[in-house]
Amino acid sequence: MGWDVEYTDQFGDWWEGLDAKEQASDSASVDLLELFGPGLVKTAGTTSMSRWRITCMTNIWKHCVMRAATMAKKFAELQARMTPESRADAERQFQQHLKEMPLHELRKAQELSQETLAKALHVNQAAISRMERRTDMYISTLRNYIRAMGGELEIIATFPDGQVKIENFAN
C-alpha cells in the first residue's frame, strides 16, 4: 500500500469502543486510505458517495492525520489487535469497495483532475464531467477514459457456473 495511516491516542480510545463489526468497516476504510491516500477523501463532497464513505473516510482521515499533542502511531497496530474474523471481514469490505468505485471517485483516487484527464483525451473538461455522469456509454469511450488514467478495461461476463472474459472489445 502506498500511504501509511497513523492515529492519535484520541482515535485509539474511540476505536477501542467500537464493536468488531464497526472495527471491520472502519478498517476497510483505512485500507482504502492507505491505497489511495488523501485523493480518496477529497471525493467526500460528491453526491453519489455512500453515507458510509462520506462520514467514515472523512472522519478517519481527520483523526488519523491530526498530530494533536500526542505521538502518532501506525494504524496497523490497531488492525493487528483485531480478531481474525474481523480482519477477514474488513478485507472483504475493502475488496467490495474497490469493485464498486464510480468513475469520478476512481479518477479522484488517482489524484487526477477532470482537466488533466481532458487534456490526455483531447477533449474539454465539460466532456469529462458529462462522461462521469453517464449511465450508458460506448465501450471505446470507457476504455479510453480508463487508459488515460493508466489502466486497462476488461469486460467479464459472470454466470452461475463461472466467469468469461469478453475479448471482442479488447482494442
PyMOL commands that set and color helices and strands:
alter all, ss='L'
color gray80, all
select helices_A, chain A and resi 9-16+20-36+38-45+51-65+75-80+84-99+103-109+114-121+125-133+139-148
alter helices_A, ss='H'
color red, helices_A
select strands_A, chain A and resi 6-7+73-74+155-159+162-166
alter strands_A, ss='S'
color yellow, strands_A
deselect
rebuild
show_as cartoon
